[in-house]
Amino acid sequence: MKRGEVWTVAGGSDYSGKPRPAVIVQDDLFSDTASATICVMTTTILAASLTRITIEPSSANGLQARSQVMADKISTVPRARLGYRIEVLSAADMN
C-alpha cells in the first residue's frame, strides 16, 4: 500500500462503517506498519474547499462518480480492514 492509492475500507471509524473508498495519506516510509492512515471519500459533495477535496472520476483513478476526500475525517485503521485496491490518485490530486 502506497500513499495516494485508493482502497475500500469498512469499520475504520464512525465515518467508514460501510464499505467506501479511502485514500492512503501516510508517507510510504511507514508502509511496513500494521496500520494505515487514511481519509475516507464520499459522493455527497459539500462546499467546504478547505476540508473536502473534490476528485473527478477518471479511468486513471477508477472512481465511478465525483467524490470528495474528507480531510476532516482522517483516521488510522488496521491494514486488515482495507479491502481491495481501486486505483491511485494522480500527483496533482494528492497535492
Secondary structure, DSSP 8 states (H G I E B T S, - for coil): --TTEEEEE-SSSTT-SS-EEEEE-S-GGGTTSSEEEEEEEESS--S-TTTEEEE---TTT--SS-EEEEEEEEEEEEGGGEEEEEEE--HHHH-
